[in-house]
Amino acid sequence: MTPREKYSWIYWLSALLVFMGLQWIFFPNTQGTKELTYSQFLDSIRAGKVQRIVFLDKKIIGYLNTEDSISRNITEAPTAPWRIRIPSVEQQVRKQFVVNRIPHMNEEYLLAELRECGVDFKGHFEDKTLENFFLNWILPFIFLIAVWGYIFRKMGAKNPMLEIGKNKARIMAEKPENPITFKDVAGIDEAVEEVKELVDFLKNPSKYTRLGGKLPKGVLLVGPPGTGKTLLAKAVAGEADVPFFSISGSDFVEMFVGVGAARVRDLFTEAKAHAPCIIFIDEIDAIGKSRAAAVYGGGYDERENTLNQLLVEMDGFDSSVGVIIIGATNRPEVLDPALLRPGRFDRQIVVDKPDMKGREAIFKVHTANIKLASDVDLKRLAAQTPGFAGAEIANVCNEAAILAVRKNRDAVTMGDFEAAIERVIAGLEKKNKLINEKERKIVAYHESGHAIVGYFTPGADEVQKVSIVPRGIGALGYTMQMPLEDRYLMTESELRGKIKGLLGGRAAEEITFGEISTGASNDLERATQLARNMIVVYGMSKKLPNISLVSKSESGFLGHAPGIERRSEYVEKIIDEETTELINSCYEEAKELLNEKKLLLEKMATLLLEKEVINYEEIKQILGNK
């Protein structure tokens, strides 16, 4: 609180005293005077006790003669219209009285009585225009302003309309008690090394500039959601001894025109004042989308105006000032090319999903404060979580700890981690969901078909667990298949094996019950998409080999399906025919395999109906060697 705010009550008190003084001067004050009846007033006049009176609208104010009066004459100031008349000492010692006038009374006789007794009298016109103006107009505004100031002072806020163009960046000029450092970031070692160089550049610029190098202006972190882009930026803030400005891309744009550009200017002005420093803009695609799409939309785009100002500011400051911009996005394909050119974002660092070694390191980071049982194998957990990002692994560790507490254990076991992985992949377990015996039997044979086809098909993912316990939304059972190692390429036979594994459930239903159910809807969707990708995207077609029919991949890091270019009805007919042929052949191969392993199918389904869940060791014991 500033000294002016601390002693503001003095200003208010002074203003109140001045107002009271002006009111005492301009408006007659009858408080503290003696009130006489009309008859007492007439008796005083006839007795010669009244010296002078003043007629008001509803009252008569009079002054009595006193024995200690120095003079009966009244000292009056010069009668100038701008001069305030101040009573003399003699007037102040006289006794004052007040009489209520009688309405509709003829006072001619009173005036004659006053002339006869030599009483000085005069009339006084009370002009209340100023008083009414103050009470009706000025005072309400003063009251509203006082209430407004009180409310915002209590809220600890400033006037929001004056702050609308102010940037919303959170600045960290000093290290917090428990800062995030590079030790807390695992699984993305290459990205860490890149940003370590930025921190070293800010601390020791002469080390790099001695050979003529320049400080990079901007670094863009790109990668799928949950891979640690924001965490990496926080680690830079924890490691660097410079101010760190953190803001989201959506914080720039408001409903008012020009606010976004004003906030960009304010942010860079403040950053230059704190240089050397780092500006981190999370989800930069909120303001950095390509302007090409806006050409066809027409009208005024506030986001485009904000982007233009950002481009100008990134070009305007000198790299020697020491201001580095770090942006983060999982949609680099939608960013404007002008934002990605050298001189603005000089570097693009891919923060990808971790491999098996990286996942093991992430598990070590997130289990550091968790009490683990002796059977926990982090390497095996890393093998069971292919494709998991860092945020998903953190969620698995937290869910495992919660499950262990729920079961009143002293430490988190391997079973808790596996249950947490299932919960993240398949959803919440629904043991209370009632399923009739017929449907339960269909689900058991369906899941057993998935497991057997996946187990005996070369190149298929390893079967880890089979369950007929309902999970998630609409899943009556599931078969967990995980690769034993990270794979980046897949052959045609391996893709066919995946399709056969997906169709194994429906094939088992047809072999066992002679009819099919609706339980394979999700399997059919995934199998159809995979078969179509083999023909359209990967060029594994017999009639159209080595031809890609994709116009432009729009998948990015968010996993959207690629756009397909429809060249002609003839090509589309071929694609549909080959997709159907591929799925039918895989389905027949799955049926053939299950007919050969029919005894194993019966054995596994019976055990599933009894135990509901079969783990990896039990699967190997039932099915034997491949």
N, C-alpha and C positions, 0 to 999 in steps of 0.2 A: 504494500500500500504506500503510495507516494505521500509526502508531507501535506500536499494540497488536499488529498482525499481524507487524510487523518484529521485535519482541523477544519473540514468543510462546515461543521456545525456552527463555527464562529461566524462564517459568512451569512448563514441563514439567520442567526440571532441578530446580527447587525442590521440585516435587511428588515427584520420584523420591527426592531426599535425605530428605525427611520420611518417606516410606514405608520407606526403609532404616533410619532411626533407630528407628521404631516396631517394626520387625521385630527389631532388636538388643535392644530393651528387653523385648519380650514373649516372644520365643523364644530359648532358650539358644543361644549361639554357641560351637561347639567348634573353630572354625578357629584354627590357630596354636598349639594345645596339643600337649604331648608325649604320645605314645601309649606305654603300658607293656603288657607281657605280663601275664597273670594271675599268673604266678609272681613277676615283679618287683613286682607290686602287693602280694602277700602278704609278701614280704621287706621292703618299705618299711614296712608296718604293724608288723611285728615289730621293726624297727629304730627305731621311734618317729619316723619321718620324716613320717608323714601326720598332718595336723591335723584335717581334716574331709573327708567325702565325701558325695556326693549320688547316690542311686540313680535312674537313668532307666529307660525301658522296655528298651532294648537296650545301654545304656552306663552306666558308673560314672564320674562326674567327681569328681576329688579335688584337694585343695590341700596342697602340701608345706610343712613348716616351713622358714623362711629365717633365716639368721644375723643379717640386718639388720632383723628384725621389731621394731617398737616395742613391740608388745603382742600376746599370744596371744588377747586378748579381741576379740571382733568387735563393731564398732559397728553397731548395727542401728537402723533407723528405727522409729517406733511402728507397731505391727502393726494398721493400719486396713485394712479391705478395699478402700477406694478409693485407698489411698496406694501409689505405685510405689516399690519397694525399690531403693535406689541403693547400690552397693558403696562402702565407705569407702576411704581411701587405703591402709590396711594390707592390705585384701583385694586391692587392685589390684597390690601388689608381690609377693604370694605367687606361687609357681610352680604352674601348673595342669597336671594330667595327665588322661588319659582311658583307660579300660580297657573292652574289649568284654566284655559279660556272656556266660556260657556258657549256652546254652538248656537247659532242663529240668534244671538243676543245683540240688541242695539247698544253699542258702546259710546254713543254720542255724549251721554251724561258723564261717562268716565273721562272722556277727553276734556270736557268742561271742568271737571273736578281737578284734573292734573294741571290745567292752565291756571286755575284759581290758586292752587297750592304751590305753584312754581316748580313743579316736577318736570325735569327734562325727559322727554320721551321721543322715541323714534321707532320706525318699523324695520324689520330685517327679513329679506327675502332669501329663503334657503334653496339655493340651486343645487339639486342632487344629481345633475347630469354626470359629473365626474365620478361621484360615488356609485351611481348605478352602472356606469360603464366599467368601473373596476370590478364590481361585484358580479356582473353578468358576463363579462368577457375576459378580463385579465385573470381573475382569481381561478376560474375553472381550468384555464390553460396551465397556470402555475401548478395546480393540483395534479393534473394529468402528467406533466413533465416530471414532477417529484415522484409519483407512483411508478412511472416508467423507469426512472433511474434507480429506484429502490429495488425493483424486481430484477433488473439486469445485474445490479451489484450483488444481490443475493445469489443469483445464478452463476456468478463469476464470469460473466460473458460481456463482450463489448457489443456495440450496436451491430447486428448482423448485416444490415444494409451497407455499412461502411467497410465491412470485412469481406464482401462478396467477391472482390477481385483478388483477394489474398490467397496464396497457394496453401494447400492443406498438407504439405510435406511434414513428416515427423523427423526432426533433426536429433541425431545422437552425437553430441560434441564430446561427451565423456563416456568412458567405458562403464557399463553396468557392473553390478556385483558378480554375476555369473554370465559373462558374455559367451556367445556361441563362437567357437574357433574352428580352425580346419581339422582339429582332432575329432570334432563332432560330425564331420562329413565323411562318409565312407561310400565305396562302390563307384565313385566317379573321379578316379585319381587323375585322369588326363585333364579334366576341367579344373580340378583344384590346382594343378601345376600352372595352368594358364592364368588364373586369377591371382595366384601367389606372385607372379611376375608383376601384375599391376600394383599390388601392395608394395612390393620392393621398389617399383618405379617411383611411387609417391614418396617413399622414405629416403631413397637415394637416387634422385634424378640425375645427378652428375655422372653416376656409374654408366648410364645409358646414353646420355647426351654428349659425352666426350668424343664419341665417334660420329656425331652428327645426327643421331637418332632423335625422334620426336615422341612425346607422350601420346599414346592413342587416345582419341577423343571419346570413342564409344565402344562398348562390348555388348553383344547381344547373346543372351543365353537362350537356346532353343532346345526343346525336347518334350517328350510326352508329359502329361500331368502326373505330379507326384514323384518326379525323379530327383527333386532337391534343388531346383533353380533358386527359389526364394531362400532356402536354407543356406545355399552357397553365398548369396548376397549378404545375408546376416553374418556369415563367417568372415566375409571381407570387412564388414563393419567392426567385428570383434577383434580382428587382427590389425587393422590400420589405425594409426594414431592421428587420424584426420576426421573432421566432421563428416557425418554420413546422413544424407537426405533420403528418406524413404517415402514414396508416394505411389498410389495406384493410378493406372491410366484413366479409370473412370472418374477420378477425383477432379479432373480438369474440366469435364463437360457438365454444364448446368443448363437450365431452361432459358436463361437470359443470354441474348446474343452478345458475343465478345468477351464473355467471362473466361472461357477456356484460354484464349490468347493472352488475356491479362494475367492469368495465373501462371502461364508458361514464362512470361516476361518477369514476373515477380520472383519465380523460383530461380531463374538464372541470375537475376540481380543479387539475390541473397546468397547464392552459391559462390559467385565471384567475390563477394565480401568475406566469405569464409574460406577462400582458396588457400592451400590445396584441399580439395574435398571430393566426395563421391556422391553422385545422384543416382539413386536406384528407382526405376520406373517399372513396377510390376504390371503384368498383363498390358503391355504396351500396344497390343493390337486393338485395344479399345479406342485409341486415338490415331493409330498408325495404319489403318486400313487403306488399301489402294484407292486412289482417287478416280480410277478409270470407271468404276461402277457408278460413281456419282454423276458422270457426264450425261447418262440417259435419264437420271431421275429428275433433273431440273431443280430450281429453287435454291435456297441458301442452306448450306450445310455447315452447322457450327463445328462439327468434328473436323471437317476439311480445313476450316479457318484455323483451328487449334493446331492441326498438323503442319500447316504452312508456317505458323509462328515457331513451332518446334524446329523445323528445318532451318529457318533463318537464324535462330539462336545457336544451333549447333555449328553453323557456318561462321557465326559472328565472333565467337570467343577464341582467343589464342590458346593453342595447346600448351604453351609454356606457362600459362596461368596455373595449371594443375587441377582442372575440373574434368573428372572422368564420369561418363554416363554409362550405367549398366542397365540394360533392358532385359526383360524376361517375357517369353511368350511360348505357347504351345501351338501357335498357328503362324509359322513364318511365311507360309505360302500366300497369306492374305495381306502382308505388309506392302507398303508402297515402295517401289524400286528406288525412289529418291532417298528414302530413309536408310536403305541398305548399302548404298554406294560407299566406297572408300572416302574417308574424310568426315563421315558422320559416324556410322558404326563400322569401325575399321576391322573389327574381329567378330566372327560368329563362332561361338563355342557350343557344340552339341552336348547336351546333358542327357544321355540315353539311358535306357533301362539297364540295370547292372547284370553282369554275367554271374556264373555260379560263385566265383571267388568274391565278386563284389557283394553278392547277397549274403555270403557268410560274414563278411566284414560288417555289413549293416546289421545283421543279427547280433554281432558282438557289441556294437554301439548301443543298441536298444535293449539289450539284456544286461548291461553293465550294472544297473540298479535293481535288477530282479533276482530274487533268490532262486537259483536253479537246482533241480534234483540231479543226482549223479547220472541218470540215464539220458539226459538231454544231449543230443548230438547236433551241433549247429551245422555241420557239413551236410548231414542228412536232411535237415530242415531246408537248407539252401537248395538241395537237389529236388525237394518236393514243391518248391515254389518258383518254377520257371515262368518268366514273363512278369513277375511281381516287381513293382516299382518300390522305391524306398518308403513312401507313405503307406503302401499296403503291408510291407513287412513290419513297420512300426505298429500298424493296427493289429496285426497278428500277435505281436508280443504283448500288447496291452490286453487283447481279448484272452490270451492264455493266462495272464496273471489274474484276470477277473474270474475266469473259470476255476482256477485253483483256489481262490478265496471262497467262491461259492460252494466248493466241495470240502472246505475246512482243511486244506492241506497246508503243511509247513513249508513246502517248496513247490515250484512249478515243474511239472513232469513233462516227459516227451508226449504223453497222451494228451495233455492239455494243449500243447502246441499243435498237434495234429488235428484236434477238435476245432481249434481256432482257425486253422487253414481251411478246413471243411466249411466252417461258418462263413468265412470270407468268400469262398468260391461258390458254394451251393446255397447259402442262406441259412436262416435260423431253423433248427430242428423242431418239428411239430409232432411230438410223441402223443399228444392228446387228440390228434385228428383221427376220427373213426373211419375205417375202411372195411367194407364187407369182405368176407373170406374169398369170394370169387375174384374180386379186383386185386386183392393182396397176392393171390396166386399168379395172376397175369403179370403183375409187376415183378414178382420174383423170377419168373421165366424170362421176362424182358431183359432185366438187368443181368441175368446169368448169360443170356445170348450175347450182350455187349462184351462181357468179361471174357468169354471163351473165344470169340472171334478176335478180339484184341490181343489175347494171350498167344494164340497160335498163328497169327498173321505176321509174316516177316516185315520188319520196318515199322510196325505199329508201336504206339507209346505203351510203356509198361503199366500194367494194371496194378494199382496200389490198394484199392478198397472197393467193396461193393456193398450197397446199403439199400434197403427197401423202406427206410424211415422217411416220411415226407419232409421236405425242406423247401424253404423259400416260397415262391408264388407258383403253385400248380405242379411242382415237381414231386411225384409220388415215390421216387427212388432215384439213385444215381450210381454211376460207375466212375470212379476216379482213376484217370489214366494220366501219368506224368512221364515225360522223357527223362532218362537217366543223365543226360548231359544237354548243354545248350546247343541248339541246332540253328544254323543260319541258311542252309540250303536243304532242299528236299527233292528227291527223285520222283519220277512218275509212279514207280511201284509203291513208294511210301505214301504218296497221296491216294493211290487206289486203296491201300491198306486202311487209311483213315476213313475213307468212304465206306468200306466193308464193315469196319468197326461200328460206325454210326447206324448202319442198316441191320446189324446183328440182332438188335432187340426185336424189331418187327419180324425178322426171319424166324426167330425162336417162337414167337407167338403163332405164326402160321403153321410151323411144324408140329407144335404141341396141341393147339386148340383147333386147328383147321380154319381159323379166321383171324382177322387182324382187328386191332382196336385203335382208338385215337391217341394212345399214349406216345406214339412216335412222331408227333407233329414237329417238335423242335429238332429231332434227329433228321427228319426229311428236309427241313429248311437249311440246316447246316450242310448236309450232304449235297443238296442241289447247288448251293452257292459255291462249294468247293469244286464240284464237277464243272460248273460254268466257268470258274476262274481258270481251270486247267486248259480249257479250250480257248477262251477269249483273251486271258491275260498272259498265260505261260506258254502259249503256242503249242500245246500238246494235242492238237487235233490231227486226225488221220486224213481228212479231206482238205483241211486248210492248215497244213503244218507250217510252223515257224513264222506265223503271221500274228501280230498283235492287233487286236481290234479295239484297243482302248485309245480314245482320243487324247485324254490328259488325266493323269492321276490326281485326284482331289482328296486323297486320303489324309495327307499330312501326318500329324502325330495324334489326331483324334480318332483315326480308324474308320473313316467313312468309306463306303464302297466306291470303287473307281467308276468313273463315268464311261459308259459304253457307247461307241459311235455306231449307229445303225446305218450300214452302208447300202444295203439293198434287201429286198424280201428274200432273194435267193440265199444270201449269206446268213440271214437270220434263220431261215429254214434249216440250213446245214447245222448251225449252232444248236438249235433246238433238237434236231435229230441225234446229233452226237452226244448231247447232254443226256438225253433219254437212253441212248444205247449204253453209255458208260455206267449210268446208275443201275440199269437193268442187269448188266453183266456182273457188277459188283454184288448186287443183291442175290443173284443165282449162285455166285461163288460162296457167299456167306451161308446160304441155305445148304449147299453141298457140304461145307465144313461142319455145320451143326448136325447134319444127318450122320456124319461119321462119328461125332463126339456126343451122340444122343444120351448115352449112359452118364457121361460127365455132366451134361446139362440137367438131367434129372437129379443127380447127386447134389449139385451146387444149389439148385432151386429148393430142394428139400431142406438143406442146411440153412439157406437164407430164410425160409419160412419159420425155422426153429429159432435162429439167433438174431435175425434181422440185419446184422452187420457182420461182414467177413473181411478180415484184414489181409495184408500181403502174404504173411506166412501161411495162413490157412488156405489161401488161394493156391499157393505153390504145392501145398500138401494134397489138395484135392485134384488138381490138374496134372501134377507131375512134371516131367521134363517136356520141353517144347519139341 
